[in-house]
């Protein structure tokens, strides 16, 4: 598991287009760039709704992680002999069991910390993106959103490690088998074969309508018979990626 994630980190840094994380980050950058162009309260409310969903997901998983960590902590402090039976293959001493439980506890606490930081950066992004008519650079919002997503991914990875360590309770062989299965599944989920999309967006021409132009006049000024979307009289293309 550790070796796979080191290899994944190298791919994210050197060849991000081959990973799902890099692919998603490209889409997030495009989304922030589009939302940073808005001056309409309705579009700002849409952006805030998207970020609020991410905050809710981060806080829910943070609550789950701290709850599981508390359960492991109570398990360590108890004197029960659960799993100190023939179900466990290998060393069954109390010291070894304590090491296993502490390792699980560390993973859950690390997951909790990552999800909390993810929510923190998403909250910062929500403040920046809803500051209308300001000169806040889009890079600031992009950095907050990307860091929030990165901490989200790290929190999930900590939960994946906790799943593997959970099988360690039953012995080294179940943990090894779970590690192999987890690496295969994660490799399939983390690999991206799609090219990075160069986004193009359309923005509503509210300012032209406010200046007295009718939809027919706007359509005559912006004809586009090749694309049925662009033939809409209230839409026009805006490209920010070269």
Order of alpha helices (4+ residues) and beta strands (2+ residues): alpha-alpha-alpha-alpha-alpha-alpha-beta-alpha-alpha-beta
